[in-house]
Amino acid sequence: MAKSKLPLHPDAPLRLNNHRRPVTRRELIAQGFKLGSGTLIGGSLLGILTNPAYAADVSLSPDIAAARDACGIAAQGAGKIPFICFDLAGGANFAGSNVLVGQRGGQQDFLSAAGYSKQGLPADMAPTSSTAGTLIDDRLGLLFHTDSQLLAGIMSKVQAGTATNINGAVIAARSENDTGNNPHNPMYGIYKAGAAGSLVDLIGSRNSDSGGNSMAPASLINLEVRPTKVDNPNDVTGLVDVGDLVDLMSQEDIVKTMESIYRISDAKLNAMASLGTSKDAQLKELLRCGYVKSADLAARFGNPADIDPIADADIVGANGIFSFDEFDRDGELRKTASVMKLVVNGYAGAGTITMGGYDYHTGDRSTGEVRDERAGRCIGACLEYAARKNMPLMIYVFSDGSVFSNGMIDDSMAGRGKGVWTGDDQQTACSFFLVYNPGGRPQLLGANADEQARHQQLGYMRPSGDVETAGSPAANNVNLLVETVVLNYMALHGEQNQFSTLFRGHGLGNASMMDRLTAFQPIVGGTIGTPPV
C-alpha cells in the first residue's frame, strides 16, 4: 500500500530530483539551504551615535534643528505610505489555490476545469464546482480560495476589524523560473516615488543590492540608498548602538558633543572656503550633514530599546501579535517583526522580507501548503501591526516563477486533497498586493461592479490557467510589473499623474492604459501628516 508522505518542516531544505545540486546563493535560498545572514553597516556618516542607557527625551538646539531640515533629514519618515514586499524565493504558487485569477472579466470570470487542475485544484475544489459559494473568501476584499493556506496564515494574525479595512489586487504576470535575472524588486522605485525613513531609507532581509532574493530593475538602482540589511531584532537595535561611547556620557552630553563638533567643523569649513578652497563644496556639505545626522539620531533614538521589536508589546507578548514562544522558535517571524517595526513606524521607508524554500514541487502538496501558511502569518502580522499603529500599509507579494500540477492528488492531512506540485511553470504565475487603510477599506476604481472587478485583477489568464501575455504590459515583462506596482503605490497618494514625469521612458503606455493598470482610489492626499481617519 502507498504510504502517505509527511510534509517537510518549513525550514527543511528541498532536495529535488529534477534540479541540479544547488551551487549559487540564489539556488541555495530557493531550495531552503540558505536562510540569509550577514553583517549590518548603518547609521550616520561618522558612526558616532547614541546612548542606550537613557530615555530619548533630548531636543536639538534650534540652529541644529534648522540644519537638519536643510540637510533633508526626515523628522519621522517622509510622509508616505509604508511599503513592505515579500520575496518568496523559488517559484511559489499564488494563482487559483491561493488568490483567484480569472479571465478578462476579473477573478470570477472562471477558468476551465483543466485550468484549475493545472493550478492545483481538483474538480471538486474548483471555484466553479456546485459548492462555489463556499469556496470563495472575500474577507480581505481580494478574492481568495476558501482553503488557501496563505489566507489561513493571514487570518490567524489579522483581527476581524483589521480585515474589514483591507483590500487588494492581483496582477497576472509571468516571470522566469529558477533564475536570478528576474528584476522583481520594486524598492528603488518606491523610494523614487518618495518613500524614505527617518533612520534609514530602505531595508531588506538580505545583504544584496535589492535587499531581497530577486534583482531590482537596473534602471532604478540607486546605490546611494542601497537597502540596509535587517533580518533580526539585533540588527534593528544595532542601527543606533555603538557600544563604548554610551559608557562615557549621558545621552544629553552626547547630543551636546555632537552639536559642538558640528559647529567647530562648520567654522573650519567656512574658513577654508574664505581661503579659496571651496571647490569641494559638496563634500563639505556632506560632512556637515553627517555631524547633524549624528546629533539628530542621538536626540531621537537615544535608547535602542525604543525601536526594539522584542520590547514592543504590540509585537511580542501576552497581547502581542506573536507569543514569546513562537517568536523564539521561528526566525522568519523575528525577521518579519524586525522589518515591520522599522517600516510601519517610519524609521525606514520600505522593506523587503525574503523567505526561502518556495521551490516546493517535492512530489507532494503538503510541503507547499505548510510553507504558504507560514508566509501568510508573516503577511498578516504586518497588516495587523499597521492596524495597531493606526498607519496605512501596502504589502506586495511576488515570487520568481511558479509551479503546476499534473492532476495527481495528495490526500494526506497537510496535502488537503489538492493537486501535487509537479514542476516549475512560469505560465501560471501572478503577483498580488494588499492595502490596509485605517480610514476604511480601500475603494476600487470603476463606476460599477464589472469595472471594479477588472481593476481588482490587472491582466488576466486564459481558460487553460496560463497568463494571457497580451492582457497587460506587465504580463510578460517583469520590469513593467515593477512599474505597475509603483504606479499603484503612487495612486494611493493621488499622485499617479506624476508617474510619467518621474519615470521617463516607462513602458506602461498612455494615460488610458495606466488608468486600466490602477486598482484603487487614493487613500491619502500626497503625504501622511497624521494617519487618515
SVG drawing of the C-alpha trace seen along z (x, -y; Angstrom):
<svg xmlns="http://www.w3.org/2000/svg" viewBox="-24 -84 67 86">
<polyline fill="none" stroke="black" stroke-width="0.4" points="0.0,0.0 1.1,-3.6 2.4,-5.3 1.4,-8.9 4.2,-11.3 4.7,-13.7 5.3,-17.4 8.7,-18.7 9.4,-21.1 9.1,-24.7 12.8,-25.2 13.9,-21.9 15.9,-22.2 14.3,-20.9 16.3,-18.1 14.6,-18.0 15.3,-15.1 14.7,-17.2 17.1,-20.0 20.9,-20.0 22.7,-20.3 22.3,-24.0 25.5,-25.9 24.7,-29.6 23.4,-31.7 20.1,-32.2 19.7,-28.4 20.5,-27.8 17.9,-30.3 15.2,-29.0 15.6,-25.4 15.9,-26.5 19.6,-25.6 20.4,-29.2 18.3,-31.5 20.1,-34.7 22.6,-36.2 25.2,-39.0 26.6,-42.0 25.0,-45.3 26.5,-48.7 24.2,-51.6 23.7,-54.9 25.5,-58.2 28.5,-59.1 30.9,-59.0 29.2,-56.3 29.0,-58.3 25.5,-57.7 23.7,-57.3 23.4,-56.2 21.1,-53.2 21.1,-53.7 18.8,-56.7 15.4,-57.6 15.3,-59.6 13.9,-62.9 16.5,-65.3 15.8,-68.1 18.2,-69.6 19.3,-73.2 17.3,-75.5 20.3,-76.0 20.9,-72.3 17.3,-71.6 17.4,-74.1 20.5,-72.5 18.7,-69.1 15.9,-70.5 18.5,-72.0 20.1,-68.6 16.8,-66.9 16.8,-64.7 13.2,-63.5 11.7,-64.2 9.7,-60.9 9.6,-59.2 8.8,-61.0 5.1,-61.2 4.4,-58.3 2.5,-55.1 4.8,-52.4 5.6,-49.7 6.7,-46.0 7.3,-43.4 7.6,-39.7 10.0,-37.9 9.1,-34.1 12.2,-32.7 11.9,-29.6 8.6,-29.9 5.7,-29.8 2.0,-29.2 -0.4,-32.1 -2.9,-31.7 -6.0,-29.6 -5.1,-27.7 -4.5,-30.9 -5.6,-34.0 -8.2,-33.6 -7.2,-34.7 -9.8,-34.7 -10.3,-35.6 -10.9,-39.0 -13.8,-39.8 -12.0,-39.5 -11.5,-37.0 -14.9,-35.4 -14.7,-35.1 -13.8,-31.5 -11.2,-29.3 -11.8,-25.8 -11.7,-22.7 -8.4,-21.8 -7.1,-25.3 -7.9,-25.0 -6.4,-21.4 -3.2,-22.8 -3.2,-25.4 -3.6,-22.6 -7.4,-22.5 -9.2,-19.2 -12.8,-19.5 -14.5,-19.3 -12.4,-22.2 -12.5,-24.5 -14.5,-27.7 -16.8,-26.5 -18.0,-23.4 -21.5,-23.0 -20.4,-24.5 -18.7,-27.5 -20.3,-29.9 -18.4,-28.2 -15.1,-28.1 -14.5,-31.9 -13.4,-34.0 -13.9,-37.8 -12.9,-38.8 -9.9,-40.7 -11.7,-42.3 -9.4,-40.5 -10.9,-37.0 -9.0,-34.0 -9.8,-30.3 -11.5,-29.3 -8.9,-26.6 -6.0,-28.9 -3.3,-28.2 -1.8,-31.6 -5.1,-33.1 -5.3,-30.9 -2.0,-32.2 -3.0,-35.8 -6.3,-35.4 -4.6,-33.8 -2.9,-37.1 -5.4,-39.7 -8.3,-40.6 -11.8,-40.9 -11.8,-44.7 -8.5,-44.9 -9.7,-42.7 -12.6,-45.0 -10.1,-47.8 -8.0,-45.7 -8.4,-45.3 -6.1,-44.0 -5.5,-43.4 -3.8,-40.6 -1.6,-41.0 -1.4,-38.2 2.2,-38.2 4.8,-35.7 8.3,-35.5 11.2,-33.2 11.6,-30.1 14.8,-29.5 16.8,-32.4 18.4,-35.3 17.6,-37.5 14.1,-38.4 14.1,-42.1 11.1,-41.8 12.0,-44.0 10.3,-47.5 12.1,-49.0 14.1,-51.6 11.0,-52.6 9.1,-53.1 12.0,-55.3 11.9,-57.3 8.2,-57.8 9.0,-59.5 9.2,-56.8 12.1,-57.3 12.7,-56.7 13.9,-58.8 16.6,-56.3 17.4,-54.5 15.6,-54.8 15.4,-51.2 15.9,-47.9 16.0,-44.3 16.5,-40.9 19.3,-40.0 22.6,-41.7 22.0,-42.4 21.6,-45.4 17.8,-44.9 17.6,-43.8 16.0,-40.6 16.5,-37.5 15.2,-38.8 17.0,-41.7 15.8,-45.2 15.4,-46.7 18.8,-48.1 17.3,-51.4 16.0,-52.1 19.0,-51.1 20.5,-53.9 23.3,-52.6 23.3,-55.7 20.2,-54.2 21.2,-50.5 19.0,-48.7 20.5,-48.2 20.4,-44.5 17.9,-43.8 16.7,-40.4 16.5,-40.1 16.0,-42.4 19.7,-42.8 20.1,-44.3 17.3,-46.8 18.9,-47.9 22.3,-47.9 21.3,-50.8 21.6,-53.1 24.0,-51.3 27.8,-51.8 29.0,-50.5 31.8,-52.2 30.7,-55.8 27.5,-55.1 29.5,-54.2 31.3,-57.6 28.5,-60.1 24.8,-60.6 22.5,-61.0 22.2,-64.7 26.0,-65.1 26.4,-63.1 23.9,-65.3 25.7,-68.4 29.0,-67.0 27.7,-66.2 26.3,-69.7 29.7,-71.2 31.5,-69.1 29.1,-70.3 29.7,-74.0 33.5,-73.6 33.7,-71.7 31.3,-74.2 33.5,-77.1 36.7,-75.4 35.0,-74.5 33.8,-78.1 37.4,-79.3 38.6,-77.0 36.1,-78.5 37.3,-82.0 40.8,-81.0 39.5,-80.0 39.3,-76.2 35.6,-75.9 35.7,-73.6 34.8,-70.7 31.6,-72.3 29.6,-69.1 32.0,-67.1 31.9,-69.8 28.1,-69.8 28.2,-66.0 30.5,-66.3 28.3,-69.0 25.1,-66.9 26.9,-63.8 27.5,-65.6 24.0,-67.0 22.6,-63.5 24.7,-62.1 23.3,-64.7 19.8,-64.2 20.0,-60.4 21.3,-60.8 18.4,-63.1 15.6,-60.9 17.0,-57.4 18.9,-57.6 17.5,-54.3 17.8,-51.4 15.0,-49.7 12.6,-52.3 13.0,-50.6 13.5,-47.0 10.8,-44.7 11.1,-42.5 10.3,-45.4 7.1,-46.3 4.1,-44.9 2.1,-45.1 4.6,-42.7 5.6,-40.2 3.9,-39.2 0.6,-38.2 -1.3,-40.8 1.2,-40.9 0.8,-39.6 3.4,-36.9 3.7,-34.9 7.1,-34.7 7.2,-31.0 6.5,-31.2 8.8,-34.3 11.7,-32.4 11.1,-29.3 10.8,-30.8 13.4,-33.0 11.1,-34.0 8.8,-35.7 11.7,-37.5 12.7,-38.7 9.2,-39.9 8.9,-41.7 12.2,-43.5 11.3,-44.8 7.7,-45.8 8.8,-47.6 11.1,-49.9 8.8,-50.4 5.4,-50.9 6.8,-53.4 8.5,-55.4 12.1,-54.6 12.5,-53.0 10.6,-54.0 10.3,-50.5 11.5,-47.0 11.9,-43.6 11.3,-40.3 12.8,-37.3 11.6,-33.8 13.4,-30.8 12.3,-27.3 9.4,-28.1 10.7,-25.9 8.3,-23.3 7.5,-20.8 8.7,-18.0 6.4,-15.2 3.7,-16.1 1.4,-19.1 1.8,-19.2 5.2,-20.9 4.0,-23.8 0.8,-24.2 2.8,-24.4 5.2,-27.0 2.3,-29.0 0.6,-29.1 3.8,-30.5 4.2,-33.1 0.6,-34.1 1.2,-34.5 4.1,-36.9 2.0,-38.9 -0.9,-39.0 1.4,-40.2 2.5,-43.2 -1.2,-44.1 -2.2,-43.7 0.7,-45.7 -0.2,-48.6 -3.7,-48.5 -2.4,-48.7 -0.3,-51.7 -3.1,-53.3 -1.0,-53.6 -1.8,-52.6 0.4,-49.9 0.9,-48.4 2.2,-44.9 3.4,-43.4 3.9,-39.6 5.9,-38.1 8.0,-35.0 10.4,-34.1 8.3,-31.8 5.5,-29.4 4.5,-25.7 1.9,-23.4 0.1,-20.2 -0.4,-17.2 -3.6,-16.3 -2.2,-13.8 -3.8,-14.2 -2.2,-14.4 -4.7,-13.0 -2.6,-13.5 -3.8,-15.7 -1.5,-18.5 -2.0,-17.9 -5.7,-18.6 -6.8,-16.6 -5.2,-19.1 -3.1,-18.6 0.6,-17.6 3.0,-20.3 4.8,-18.5 7.3,-21.1 8.0,-24.7 5.8,-26.6 6.1,-30.4 2.8,-30.4 0.8,-30.1 2.5,-32.9 1.0,-36.1 1.7,-38.6 -0.6,-40.4 -0.7,-43.3 -2.8,-44.1 -3.5,-47.6 -4.6,-48.4 -6.3,-51.8 -7.2,-52.9 -10.0,-55.0 -11.8,-52.1 -11.5,-49.5 -9.7,-51.0 -12.2,-51.5 -11.6,-50.1 -11.8,-52.3 -14.8,-51.8 -18.4,-53.1 -20.0,-49.6 -19.2,-46.1 -18.0,-44.9 -15.5,-47.7 -14.3,-47.3 -13.7,-43.6 -11.4,-44.5 -9.5,-46.9 -9.1,-44.3 -7.4,-41.9 -4.8,-43.6 -4.4,-41.5 -6.0,-38.0 -5.5,-34.3 -6.6,-32.0 -9.1,-29.3 -6.1,-26.9 -4.8,-28.6 -1.9,-30.3 -1.2,-34.0 -2.6,-35.9 0.6,-37.8 -1.5,-40.4 -3.5,-41.1 -1.4,-44.0 2.1,-45.4 3.2,-43.7 2.0,-40.2 5.3,-39.2 7.8,-41.8 9.0,-41.8 10.4,-45.3 6.9,-46.5 5.4,-44.5 7.6,-46.6 6.4,-49.8 2.8,-48.7 3.4,-48.2 5.0,-51.6 2.2,-53.2 -0.3,-51.7 1.7,-52.9 1.6,-56.4 -2.1,-56.2 -2.8,-55.5 -1.4,-59.0 -3.3,-60.5 0.0,-61.1 -0.4,-58.7 -0.5,-61.7 3.2,-62.3 4.3,-58.9 5.3,-59.7 7.4,-62.7 9.1,-60.8 9.7,-57.6 10.6,-58.9 10.7,-56.3 8.4,-53.9 6.7,-51.1 3.1,-51.3 1.7,-53.1 -0.6,-56.2 -2.8,-57.6 -5.7,-55.4 -3.6,-52.2 -2.2,-53.4 -5.8,-54.0 -6.6,-50.4 -3.5,-49.3 -4.5,-51.2 -6.6,-49.4 -7.6,-51.8 -8.8,-55.3 -6.4,-57.4 -6.4,-56.7 -4.2,-59.7 -3.6,-63.0 0.0,-63.3 1.7,-62.9 0.8,-61.5 1.0,-64.1 -1.3,-62.2 -2.9,-58.8 -6.1,-59.2 -9.4,-58.9"/>
</svg>
